[in-house]
Amino acid sequence: MDKKKVAVPLVCHGHSRPVVDLFYSPVTPDGYFLISASKDSNPMLRNGETGDWIGTFQGHKGAVWSACLDTNALRAASGSADFSAKIWDALTGDVLHSFEHKHIVRACAFSEDTHMLLTGGFEKILRVYDLNRPDAAPREIEKSPGSVRTVTWLHSDQTILSSCTDMGGVRLWDVRSGKIVQTLETKSPVTSAEVSQDGRFITTTDGSSVKFWDANHYGLVKSYNMPCAVESASLEPKYGNKFVTGGEDMWVRVFDFFTGEELGKLIYFNRFHRNDRTALCHVLGGCLVHNCGQATVFISHIETVHETHRTYGCVPLKTACNKGHHGPVHCVRFSPVGESYASGSEDGTIRIWQLSPAISEEQEAANANGKTKVGVNDVERKIEGFHIPKDGQGEGS
């Protein structure tokens, strides 16, 4: 029996239309939570680690473009095409307050101290609501130059960040004066903006570019061009050495923060026949070449290969890759502990991916007994000069 575990994502169904926003809560005494916004008008709350459904917030009458949780994950907020932003009790699902707007609300964000809610949308106005006095009129920040796409807080709620749907750049507003103090220039409209957990970086996406900015001095730290147009990116919160992206090609990709290189994907091997001919495989320069007698396909960079003795005369059967969505990926977010990340797509699903590759049960037992894993270089040395005869059976197999 094949006991291998494949690094496949947890697939979270429930939404009937595209998932357009995801937000993880910080770690709380009860764990951490994931809220999703969808065009089906029903934000959903899930266990952030397992993806298990907890509840659905029902009350909006239009697409929900943005959803978030406060620091303690006790309240949720959502912004909708029904011209409203709502505050919800995250424990009961009840609406605590509804803030009416004059146009579509595209973005919302709780302040770090949880006392304020920031909203923005097609009215081109940033509003700050005092949640201790929800019936009071909001404070309106100086008019945005364009329709607001994203909003967030930084600098202990002293600064507001926003981007526009119809023009490039990220604008930073001083909360006290209500004025723009800095603009981070981009060529295309910014579709995603995230402040890192440690407050050091601002991660943005525009066009096919992912940029990292110094959150305190506003200088550009890194800029990488992606293989396709990207809609969202998120920086790993624990070490800050990786980032994940999602975009129009339906893939979720992980990159090295320092080099911009796409990180490899784990490949598992097993015997496999196609048209009664055994496919051949070789490890060449860290890339797997799969020859099925009809075409040669470069599958991916290999990070680690387990159980090398099983690779002789075999081909890849299962790959731990980040393809699985059936539509463009609109949003990606790392969990607050950095061990997994979530993606939301046009296909209406949320997928939670583990950052560390899965390993087989035999390998887990070997690790427990103090045996070492087999790396790519070991595989290359063993396969180098290895002869595969015409019948596809390797020597010694």
C-alpha positions in Angstrom: 0.0 0.0 0.0 1.3 3.5 -0.9 1.7 5.3 2.4 3.1 8.5 1.0 1.6 11.8 2.0 1.3 14.5 -0.6 1.6 18.1 0.3 -1.8 19.1 -1.0 -3.7 22.1 0.4 -6.8 22.0 2.6 -9.6 23.0 0.3 -12.3 25.1 2.0 -15.6 25.1 0.2 -18.7 27.2 1.1 -18.6 30.3 -1.0 -20.7 30.2 -4.2 -18.9 33.1 -5.9 -15.3 34.4 -6.1 -13.3 34.9 -2.9 -11.8 38.4 -3.1 -10.2 39.0 0.3 -8.7 37.0 3.1 -7.6 38.1 6.6 -5.9 36.2 9.4 -6.4 37.3 13.0 -3.4 37.5 15.4 -2.9 34.5 17.6 -5.4 34.5 20.4 -5.9 32.3 23.5 -8.3 30.3 21.3 -5.9 30.0 18.4 -6.1 32.1 15.2 -8.9 32.6 12.7 -9.4 33.3 9.0 -12.2 35.4 7.6 -13.0 35.6 3.9 -14.9 38.1 1.7 -16.8 36.9 -1.4 -19.0 38.3 -4.1 -21.7 35.9 -2.7 -22.3 38.6 0.0 -21.6 36.2 2.9 -18.3 36.6 4.8 -17.2 33.4 6.4 -15.2 32.7 9.6 -12.9 29.6 9.8 -10.4 28.1 12.1 -7.1 29.5 10.7 -5.1 26.3 11.3 -7.6 23.6 10.1 -9.8 25.6 7.7 -12.9 24.3 9.5 -16.0 26.4 9.0 -17.1 28.3 12.1 -19.8 30.5 10.8 -21.3 32.8 8.1 -22.1 36.5 8.6 -25.4 37.0 6.9 -26.9 40.5 6.3 -25.2 42.1 3.3 -27.2 42.5 0.1 -24.3 42.9 -2.3 -20.8 41.6 -3.0 -18.5 41.8 0.0 -15.1 43.2 -1.1 -13.3 43.3 2.2 -13.4 41.5 5.6 -11.2 41.7 8.7 -11.0 40.8 12.4 -10.0 42.8 15.3 -6.9 42.0 17.4 -8.8 39.7 19.7 -10.9 38.1 17.0 -14.0 39.1 18.9 -15.4 41.3 16.2 -15.4 41.2 12.4 -15.9 44.0 9.9 -16.9 43.9 6.2 -17.2 46.3 3.4 -19.8 45.7 0.6 -21.2 46.7 -2.7 -24.5 47.4 -0.9 -23.0 50.8 0.2 -22.4 49.7 3.8 -19.7 48.5 6.2 -20.8 46.3 9.0 -19.4 45.4 12.4 -20.2 41.8 13.5 -20.0 39.9 16.8 -17.5 37.2 15.8 -18.9 34.8 18.5 -22.6 35.0 17.7 -22.6 36.3 14.1 -24.9 39.2 15.0 -24.6 42.6 13.4 -23.5 45.1 16.0 -23.6 48.1 13.7 -24.0 49.1 10.1 -22.3 52.2 8.7 -24.1 53.5 5.6 -22.1 55.0 2.7 -23.1 56.6 -0.5 -21.3 54.2 -2.8 -19.5 50.8 -2.8 -17.2 50.1 0.2 -14.1 48.4 -1.2 -11.9 48.2 1.9 -12.1 48.3 5.7 -9.6 47.8 8.6 -9.7 47.8 12.4 -7.2 49.9 14.1 -4.6 48.1 16.2 -6.2 49.3 19.5 -9.6 48.0 18.0 -11.3 51.3 18.8 -11.6 52.6 15.2 -12.7 51.3 11.9 -11.3 52.7 8.6 -13.2 52.4 5.4 -12.7 53.5 1.8 -14.3 52.9 -1.6 -15.8 54.4 -4.7 -16.7 57.7 -2.9 -12.9 58.5 -2.8 -13.2 59.3 0.9 -11.4 57.7 3.8 -13.6 57.5 6.9 -12.6 56.7 10.5 -15.4 55.5 12.7 -15.2 55.6 16.5 -16.4 52.2 17.6 -16.9 53.5 21.2 -19.5 55.9 19.7 -20.8 54.1 16.6 -23.7 56.5 16.2 -21.4 59.5 16.0 -20.5 61.0 12.6 -17.2 59.6 11.2 -14.1 61.6 10.7 -13.4 62.1 7.0 -9.8 62.2 5.9 -8.9 64.6 3.0 -10.4 63.3 -0.2 -8.5 60.5 -1.9 -7.3 61.3 -5.5 -9.0 58.1 -6.8 -11.4 55.3 -5.9 -10.0 53.5 -2.9 -8.9 49.9 -3.3 -7.0 49.0 -0.1 -6.6 50.5 3.3 -4.6 49.6 6.4 -3.1 51.1 9.5 0.5 51.4 10.6 2.8 53.2 13.1 0.5 52.3 16.1 -2.5 53.8 14.3 -0.8 57.1 13.6 -0.6 56.5 9.8 -3.1 55.3 7.2 -2.1 53.6 4.0 -4.3 53.5 1.0 -4.2 52.7 -2.7 -6.5 53.4 -5.6 -8.2 51.3 -8.3 -7.6 53.8 -11.1 -4.1 55.1 -10.5 -0.7 53.9 -9.3 0.9 54.6 -6.0 0.4 54.0 -2.3 -0.5 57.0 -0.2 0.4 57.4 3.4 -1.8 59.8 5.5 -1.0 61.3 8.8 -4.0 60.6 11.0 -3.7 63.8 13.1 -3.5 66.2 10.2 -5.5 64.2 7.7 -2.8 65.0 5.0 -0.8 62.8 2.6 2.8 62.7 4.0 4.3 60.3 1.4 3.5 58.6 -1.8 5.1 55.3 -2.8 5.3 55.5 -6.6 4.2 52.5 -8.8 3.6 52.2 -12.5 0.3 50.4 -12.1 -2.6 50.5 -9.6 -1.8 48.7 -6.4 -4.0 45.7 -6.0 -2.7 44.5 -2.6 -0.9 46.2 0.3 0.1 44.5 3.5 2.1 45.7 6.5 4.4 43.0 7.9 3.8 41.6 11.3 6.9 43.3 12.8 6.0 46.6 11.2 9.2 46.8 9.1 7.9 46.3 5.6 5.0 47.3 3.3 4.3 44.6 0.7 2.6 45.8 -2.5 1.6 44.3 -5.8 1.0 46.3 -9.0 0.9 44.8 -12.5 3.3 41.9 -12.5 5.5 43.4 -9.8 5.9 42.7 -6.1 7.6 45.5 -4.1 8.8 45.7 -0.5 9.1 49.1 1.1 10.6 50.3 4.3 7.6 51.1 6.5 9.4 53.7 8.5 11.6 55.5 5.9 9.4 54.6 2.9 12.4 53.6 0.7 12.0 50.8 -1.9 13.8 47.7 -0.4 13.1 45.0 -3.0 11.2 44.9 -6.3 10.6 41.7 -8.3 8.9 41.0 -11.6 6.6 38.0 -11.5 5.8 35.5 -14.3 2.4 37.0 -14.7 0.1 39.7 -13.4 -0.2 39.4 -9.7 -3.1 40.5 -7.5 -1.8 39.8 -4.1 1.4 39.0 -2.1 2.2 38.3 1.5 5.5 38.2 3.5 6.2 35.3 5.8 5.8 36.8 9.3 8.2 34.8 11.5 11.5 35.1 9.6 10.6 37.4 6.7 12.6 35.2 4.3 9.9 34.1 1.9 6.9 35.6 0.3 3.9 34.2 -1.5 2.0 35.5 -4.5 -1.2 34.8 -6.4 -2.4 36.1 -9.7 -4.0 35.5 -13.1 -2.2 32.2 -13.9 -4.1 30.3 -11.1 -0.8 29.4 -9.4 0.2 30.2 -5.8 4.0 30.7 -5.8 6.5 31.0 -3.0 9.7 33.1 -3.5 12.9 33.8 -1.6 12.6 37.4 -0.2 16.4 38.1 -0.6 16.9 36.8 -4.1 13.4 36.7 -5.7 14.0 33.1 -6.8 11.0 30.9 -6.9 11.4 28.2 -4.3 11.4 24.6 -5.4 8.6 22.1 -5.0 8.9 18.7 -3.4 8.7 15.8 -5.8 7.6 12.3 -4.7 8.3 9.2 -6.8 6.5 6.0 -7.6 6.3 3.5 -10.4 4.0 4.6 -13.2 3.1 3.3 -16.7 1.7 5.1 -19.6 0.7 3.4 -22.9 2.3 0.2 -21.4 5.7 1.9 -21.5 7.5 2.8 -18.3 8.3 6.5 -18.1 11.8 7.4 -17.4 13.1 10.0 -15.0 16.5 11.7 -14.4 17.6 14.3 -11.9 19.6 16.9 -13.9 20.9 20.0 -12.2 18.2 20.0 -9.6 15.4 19.8 -12.1 13.2 16.8 -12.8 12.9 15.7 -16.4 9.9 13.5 -17.1 10.1 11.6 -20.4 7.0 9.6 -21.2 8.0 8.5 -24.7 6.1 11.4 -26.3 7.4 14.6 -24.8 9.9 15.8 -22.2 8.5 18.1 -19.5 10.6 20.1 -17.0 8.4 19.8 -13.9 10.0 21.9 -11.2 13.0 22.5 -9.1 13.5 19.8 -6.5 13.9 20.9 -2.9 14.3 17.5 -1.2 13.8 13.9 -2.3 13.1 11.2 0.2 13.7 7.4 -0.2 16.2 7.7 -3.0 16.4 3.9 -3.4 12.8 4.0 -4.7 13.5 6.4 -7.5 15.4 4.0 -9.7 13.3 3.1 -12.7 10.4 5.2 -11.4 8.8 8.5 -12.3 7.1 11.3 -10.4 3.5 10.3 -9.5 2.7 13.0 -7.0 4.0 16.5 -6.8 3.6 19.0 -4.0 3.0 22.0 -6.2 0.8 25.0 -5.6 -1.5 24.6 -8.5 -5.1 23.6 -7.8 -7.3 26.7 -8.2 -9.5 26.8 -11.3 -9.5 30.5 -11.7 -7.3 33.6 -11.0 -6.0 33.9 -7.5 -7.3 37.1 -6.0 -5.8 37.0 -2.5 -3.1 35.3 -0.5 -2.2 35.7 3.1 0.3 34.1 5.5 -1.0 32.8 8.8 0.3 34.7 11.8 2.6 31.8 12.8 4.1 31.5 9.3 3.6 27.7 9.0 0.9 28.0 6.3 -0.7 30.5 3.9 -4.2 30.8 2.4 -5.3 31.6 -1.1 -8.7 32.7 -2.4 -9.8 32.4 -6.0 -12.3 33.2 -8.7 -13.3 29.5 -8.4 -15.0 30.3 -5.0 -12.6 28.2 -2.9 -10.1 28.9 -0.2 -7.0 26.7 -0.1 -4.7 26.5 2.9 -1.1 25.4 2.0 1.5 24.2 4.4 4.8 26.0 4.0 6.9 22.9 5.0 6.6 20.0 2.6 4.9 16.8 3.7 7.1 13.7 4.3 6.3 10.0 4.1 5.4 7.9 7.1 8.6 5.9 6.5 10.6 9.1 6.6 9.0 10.3 9.7 10.0 7.0 11.4 13.5 7.3 10.0 13.8 10.8 11.4 12.6 9.6 14.8 15.4 6.9 14.7 18.0 9.5 13.9 18.4 8.7 10.2 19.2 11.6 7.9 17.2 12.7 4.9 18.5 12.2 1.4 19.2 15.5 -0.4 19.2 16.5 -4.1 23.0 16.2 -4.4 22.9 12.7 -3.0 20.3 11.8 -5.6 22.4 13.3 -8.4 25.5 11.3 -7.3 23.6 8.1 -7.2 21.9 8.6 -10.6 25.0 9.9 -12.3 26.0 7.2 -14.8 23.0 5.0 -13.9 21.9 3.0 -16.9 18.2 2.5 -17.7 17.7 -0.2 -20.3 14.9 -0.2 -22.8 12.5 -2.1 -20.7 12.6 0.8 -18.2 13.9 -1.4 -15.3 17.0 0.1 -13.6 19.9 -2.0 -12.5 19.4 -3.4 -9.1 15.7 -2.5 -9.1 
